[in-house]
Amino acid sequence: MLTERVYNFSAGPAVLPEEVLREAAEEMLNYQGSGMSVMEMSHRSKVFDGIIKEAEKDLRELMGIPDDYKVLFLQGGASQQFAMIPMNLMKNRVADYIITGQWAKKAWKEAARFGRANVVASSEDKTFSYIPDCSDLPISEEADYVYICENNTIYGTKYKKLPNTKGKLLVADVSSCFLSEPVDVEKYGIIYGGVQKNIGPAGMVITIIREDLITEDVLPQTPTMLTYKTHADADSLYNTPNCYCIYMCGKVFKWLKKMGGLSAMKEHNEKKAKILYDYLDQSRMFRGTVVPEDRSLMNVPFVIGNDELEKKFIQESSDAGFANLKGHRTVGGMRASIYNAMPIEGVEALVNFMKEFEHKNA
Ligand SMILES: *Cc1c(COP(=O)(O)O)cnc(C)c1O
């Protein structure tokens, strides 16, 4: 039995700021004098209305979301968006996808159920270890949108420059880099992410969508619940939302504001990632798997190249309080996810542990 919290490097659901968890614990039985937990509260109550409105306001402030974009708190996680996006946007039944990993591939496969989903670039030839050059892609004349997964959680790559969509709408899955750095929302038609990587508990997705894309003109037989307009018209309260999750996300937004906002977060995240990448670059045992120019600040995959030693490392690191360093089941090796809430001390301690492991097993 653990008596202390571990450093949790899980890719998701993932580490949350400790002070946010403490606050939520304090408010568990009686939220701000309401006499009940947020879990027990009607989503139509005045108190919850305050919670969701405040969460949206803080998110808008953090990301600088323009007034002509709607913020939707939806269920079904990021994966549900894989279908919602084509169902709502594929007017010509054509869309272009850039495949940089499993999540982009899943989204592409889902879109292919509704129309012509073209792969206009891919990095699968080198196990998704880089981001393809997207400066001059064969964008389809009739494409309704161009789709990317901006930070690839499994492979640890991140677009440092958005693709040239040649005037087409850009749709991006930012699940694993949500709120990790400043973002220019206006460059996207839709920017969305599951919240369990960098914001809150699992089970919810935040979709930020330009208002002109919210219409009744969706594919035939699109279910009511999968139509953006349903949720936009009802301010994310068409049916019972994931109330507790919205409340937790709101707390994380407040925490981010207190930390200095997204520019400060970026600086903090760069500092953390540098500690780990610098070590990987000079280690004679461990090595990163991604080309340096496309490295993610959030997910850092690395290998030893020896199954036995990797197994030993995962076991010993776990015993020492570094949880969830095992790589994704499809790629093996190790992966450290160092989201916003991972303190710098956690990364420093991990690198010290790796140095010691390298020394002992050289
Ligand atoms: C985790 C993840 C998803 C899937 O999220 P769910 O909420 O489980 O559907 C999609 N895209 C990316 C980039 C992810 O990291």
The ligand as an SDF file (V2000), in Angstrom:
LIG
                    3D

 15 15  0  0  0  0  0  0  0  0999 V2000
   -6.2630    9.8510  -25.7620 C   0  0  0  0  0  0  0  0  0  0  0  0
   -6.4390   10.4430  -27.0890 C   0  0  0  0  0  0  0  0  0  0  0  0
   -7.6350   10.2720  -27.8150 C   0  0  0  0  0  0  0  0  0  0  0  0
   -8.7850    9.4100  -27.3260 C   0  0  0  0  0  0  0  0  0  0  0  0
   -9.4250   10.0060  -26.2550 O   0  0  0  0  0  0  0  0  0  0  0  0
  -10.7570    9.3480  -25.6570 P   0  0  0  0  0  0  0  0  0  0  0  0
  -11.2400   10.4420  -24.7690 O   0  0  0  0  0  0  0  0  0  0  0  0
  -10.3300    8.1340  -24.9330 O   0  0  0  0  0  0  0  0  0  0  0  0
  -11.6600    9.0610  -26.7610 O   0  0  0  0  0  0  0  0  0  0  0  0
   -7.7340   10.8950  -29.0370 C   0  0  0  0  0  0  0  0  0  0  0  0
   -6.7480   11.6350  -29.5320 N   0  0  0  0  0  0  0  0  0  0  0  0
   -5.5820   11.8230  -28.8580 C   0  0  0  0  0  0  0  0  0  0  0  0
   -4.5110   12.6630  -29.4610 C   0  0  0  0  0  0  0  0  0  0  0  0
   -5.4070   11.2280  -27.6230 C   0  0  0  0  0  0  0  0  0  0  0  0
   -4.2550   11.4020  -26.9670 O   0  0  0  0  0  0  0  0  0  0  0  0
  1  2  1  0
  2  3  1  0
  2 14  2  0
  3  4  1  0
  3 10  2  0
  4  5  1  0
  5  6  1  0
  6  7  2  0
  6  8  1  0
  6  9  1  0
 10 11  1  0
 11 12  2  0
 12 13  1  0
 12 14  1  0
 14 15  1  0
M  END
$$$$
